[in-house]
Amino acid sequence: MSEIVPPEVRPKPAVPAKPSHVAPPSRSALLGYIGIDTIIEQMRKKTMKTGFDFNIMVVGQSGLGKSTLVNTLFKSQVSRRSTSWSRDEKIPKTVEIKSVSHVIEEGGVKMKLTVIDTPGFGDQINNENCWEPISKYINEQYEKFLKEEVNIARKKRIPDTRVHCCLYFISPTGHSLRQLDIEFMKHLSRVVNIIPVIAKSDTLTLDEKTEFKQKVRKELEACGIECYPQKEFDEDMEDKSDNDKIREAMPFAVVGSDKEYQANAKRILGRKTPWGVVEVENPNHCEFSLLRDFMIRSHLQDLKEVTHNIHYETYRAKRLNDNGGLHPISSSVPMPIKHTQVMCKPTKF
Amino acid sequence: MSWGFYVLQSQIRAFDDLLFPQKENSCLLKPLIVFGFALQQQKNLEGYVGFANLPNQVYRKSVKRGFEFTLMVVGESGLGKSTLINSLFLTDLYSPEYPGPSHRIKKTVQVEQSKVLIKEGGVQLLLTIVDTPGFGDAVDNSNCWQPVIDHIDSKFEDYLNAESRVNRRQMPDSRVHCCLYFIAPSGHGLKPLDIEFMKRLHEKVNIIPLIAKADTLTPEECQQFKKQIMREIQEHKIKIYEFPETDDEEESKLVKKIKDRLPLAVVGSNTIIEVNGKRVRGRQYPWGVAEVENGEHCDFTILRNMLIRTHMQDLKDVTNNVHYENYRSRKLAAVTYNGVDNNKNKGQLTKSPLAQMEEERREHVTKMKKMEMEMEQVFEMKVKEKIQKLKDSEGELQRRHEQMRKNLEAQHKELEEKRRQLEEEKVSWEAQQRMLEQQKLDASR
């Protein structure tokens, strides 16, 4: 049996690296057009037909605009209680997990989007361990996928309910991260991709914004919290430079809105205040468009890959090692005992 | 004629009545009634007495004395409390040299006081700001209101002790007159922490709830939020500070306007920005400037007017008459009901006022005794000194006396000597004379 892998060791991304002992294949010039590049087209057609899943979790204290932001991101009412302000539901006593699924379509591509909300997070007086229900849920999703994978008769396409991305909403105090924020991110940054976001950022002026961001970045570094995109998974220089740019701009300061207003002869999404209209898609006003481009237009697939190849694999390795070989039915573990006996030979000086 | 005289007399009597209400004037009422001259409750004066000047006297006295006001600010960190205080009083209470609690790291909830003396137009105000850094910041916030309650109670206790002393010359009033509670602008409603805190403190201090950082909310959201908060406050039966009803038309209109806009949505700032050629205090955003003193942008002016210009005295009165009296009756009732000192460890006010006076008297007596002893000591010392001096002088005198006697004796002896000599000379001269006479006789025979 292989050695016990400590959970901190992350397996390298499962992209096949060029094996060093094999000579690089010689490049031969093509004499005519073969048509290998049509594979991209074929893949595209396939994906369009099957569609794909994306699961996003939003975490933060109540009232930070989580639902509004998700609606704005996907330009449709995908999150509950988006427009009505009446609080018919009281703040729940414990953290609940509520997931809502929608199928949205754009340009022939179908996406099954699941939004997982966590009402009650950080709202109580005593918030000890309020991240535990969330952690449990994430691990449950991994467990479900693992079980399907390990099955003898596997389904053709395993439904993917794993959380691909977790948007963590930071309250715009302007001073520093709260204790609760740090604790949550510490516990969960190794289990899921966390993207920290400064909520309701129309509270902050430009100077306050830059100052706050710097402070947050420093604190995250000091606590050793790695948010997505993680530095260790940059494959090449191009990735690294792209991701570095993103990392400099994180955490994104966003404003969400699902109401449209007239401004400059255009209809734009925004918030109307007596002293002006906050435009959601204006990069001078807030970084919503940056977040959306980053999350959806460029890194959506990457988010899924990191979740599948790294977080899921870590979980899988841990589970398999704990059980000494995963059997879908059995759970008894005779092996590790023998194993420890071998290890415990006393050494004589 | 006689009618006129009677009326005049009645007027004079009425005047008398006003100044010296004890006099028996019933006998004069008859003619007054006869003439249908009804006396009103409020007597109109015929001349200028001068007590209309009384408010001015009170005003002058209070201005000389100066005013005190203690304001407490409670809320999670990052809600703009320090900025709001700076904006309200147009001073930099929390300046870069003395950074406010938000810039300092705190582990547990603490209660900090800072005093500042503000002068304006000859009137002095000693303003004390009580801040509560660390409130609501930890992961587990149970009982984070306890330090606040303890602080308020301890101030009440100090005042109660000062009031019960025998010697009450100096009675500084450090009770908390008003508590500004900052609610985070979530837009949804009150958090459980807010509700708990307000429930525990509404009987101890005047609570004024404020919506902090109100430039986050659009006007519609703000309205909804305020309604929601007021609904929740009523639901939990929280008694926030009530503005007193007045008879004055204008004032009551003002009060109604304030009541409609509770809780007040405030924005704080002390940076000055140019808007349309005017210099205003506000916050500069890429999409506009949120002005602090604009009534349409936020309720800051209402808060400032209410807190400083119109209702400061009322806040102090309510603290004194309602909250302090509640505390006092609860404290004293606890003692007298049980008969025994139940709360022995809780400080001076465990004994009844009489016992305390006894104690004070005893203290006084011991002090007096001590003083007496000291005086006696001093007296004895002085007496000793005097005796010493007298002895010295006596000794001196004795010596001189001796000396003089010796002198005298010496002189005596001299004199005796001289006399003897004289006697001897006399005797010798006489002898000589006799010899001469003898010789003379002998010669004549």
Interface residues (C-beta under 8 A of the other chain):
Chain A: Q61 S62 G63 L64 G65 W85 R87 I91 D123 Q124 I125 N126 N127 E128 S171 P172 T173 G174 H175 R178 Q179 L180 E183 K200 D202 T203 T205 L206 R271 K272 T273 P274 W275 G276 V277 V278 E279 N282 N284 H285
Chain B: E76 S77 G78 L79 S102 H103 D137 A138 V139 D140 N141 S142 A184 P185 S186 G187 H188 G189 K191 P192 L193 E196 K213 D215 T216 T218 P219 E221 Q224 F225 Q228 R283 Q284 Y285 P286 W287 G288 V289 A290 E291 N294 E296 H297
